[in-house]
Amino acid sequence: MSNSSSMAQFLLLAFADRRELQLLHFWLFLAISLAALLANGLILSTVACDHHLHTPMGFFLLNLSLTDLGCICTTVPKAMHNSLWGTTTISYMGCAAQLFFFLFFISSEYFLLTIMCYDRYVAICKPLHYGTLLGSRACAHMAAAAWATGFLTALLHTANTFSLPLCQGNALGQFFCEIPPILKLSCSHSGYLREIGFILVSACLVFGCFIFIVFSYVQIFRAVLRIPSQQGRCKAFSTCLPHLAVVSLFVSTVMLSHLKPPSISSPYLDLALSVLYSVIPPTLNPFIYSLRN
């Protein structure tokens, strides 16, 4: 029987068995990562250097780009390394670090998207109070709260997951370290239930943010539809479209990956869906915002 103290490494799921396809996946991930690094880097430098973008939305967009860079840099380099060298292993500590940083960045991103929704709500529904409600200090506090909540969420889940004794082998069946595949290797019923409880608490927090986003956009659309001129309505809608597109992409890919029916689950379908939600949104987000701005 193996446990968390004696297990030296985990086995990740390979994208392909043939060498030619492994190299193809390496070059594909290299292109995606370079595009994400370039696009998010350009947003970071543009927002930092252009004083016209020193606005609350620009500040939150800068933070969003940091989370996108973090997500890409957490999962893609190891996948590229394994595809290039034909390996599937990741060390125990490497897996713990990868899980922590992925949860940290993706949780922070979701909370930042919720705050950015609040920014759009105040800008359209309460424009006279925009400077008061979204001053520089308030924006800094909200961004710090998003990062801190993401950090605590990641720390809680990672510490609990890697405290579980593991006795079901070391094959994760995923191309990066996630909580569900690790829980399947656990032989501690109480520890398993404890992590499920943490996941339910996190799910309630995520659902609360989702309800807030939906409610905010209902109020935004009602306010926009009351604008008398068509040009004014189009301008107001256009300021919300990038954020709405990014939120829709983020939520839809995560839900598709984690809420699919078990009857259609398969290793390679799970692999494709995990790439869809962990790699595609951080790559496309800067392009979506760049089209508007």
FENLINQUI-V923460 format. One record per pair of residues at least 24 apart in sequence whose ideal C-beta (glycine too) atoms are under 6 Angstrom apart, sorted by the first residue. I is the first residue (numbers start at 0). J is the second residue. D is the distance in Angstrom with one decimal. If there is no record, write none. Layout:
i,j,d
I,J,D
I,J,D
This chain:
i,j,d
0,166,4.7
2,164,4.1
2,165,5.7
3,164,6.0
3,165,5.4
6,91,5.6
6,165,5.8
6,169,5.8
7,91,6.0
8,88,4.8
8,90,5.2
9,89,5.3
9,94,5.1
9,169,5.0
9,171,5.3
10,87,5.2
10,169,5.5
10,170,4.5
11,87,5.0
11,89,5.7
11,171,5.8
11,174,5.6
12,172,5.3
12,173,5.5
12,174,5.4
12,270,5.7
13,87,5.0
21,82,4.7
21,85,6.0
24,82,4.5
25,79,5.5
25,82,4.1
25,83,4.7
28,75,5.4
28,78,5.7
28,79,4.8
31,282,5.6
32,71,5.6
32,75,4.7
34,282,5.9
35,71,4.6
35,281,5.6
35,282,4.3
38,285,3.7
38,286,5.9
39,64,4.2
39,67,5.1
39,68,4.9
39,285,5.0
42,285,5.0
55,118,5.4
55,133,4.3
55,138,4.9
56,118,5.5
58,138,5.3
59,115,4.8
62,111,5.5
62,142,5.2
63,111,5.3
66,104,4.8
66,107,5.1
66,108,3.9
67,281,3.7
67,284,5.4
69,104,3.5
70,104,4.8
70,105,5.9
70,281,4.4
71,281,5.0
73,97,5.9
73,100,4.5
73,101,4.7
74,175,4.4
74,277,5.3
78,174,5.4
94,176,4.1
95,161,5.0
97,175,6.0
97,176,4.6
98,157,5.3
98,176,4.4
99,153,5.0
99,157,4.2
102,153,3.7
102,156,5.7
103,149,5.2
103,150,5.7
103,153,3.8
106,149,3.8
106,152,4.6
107,145,5.4
107,146,5.2
107,149,3.2
110,145,3.8
110,148,5.5
111,145,4.8
112,246,5.3
113,208,4.3
114,141,4.9
114,145,5.9
115,242,5.4
116,212,4.7
116,215,4.9
119,239,5.1
119,242,5.8
120,215,4.2
120,219,5.9
123,219,5.2
123,222,5.3
123,235,5.7
124,218,5.5
124,222,4.8
159,194,5.2
160,194,5.9
163,187,5.1
163,190,4.3
172,266,5.6
174,270,5.8
241,287,5.3
241,288,4.8
241,291,4.3
244,287,5.1
245,284,5.3
245,287,5.6
248,280,5.2
249,280,5.2
252,276,3.6
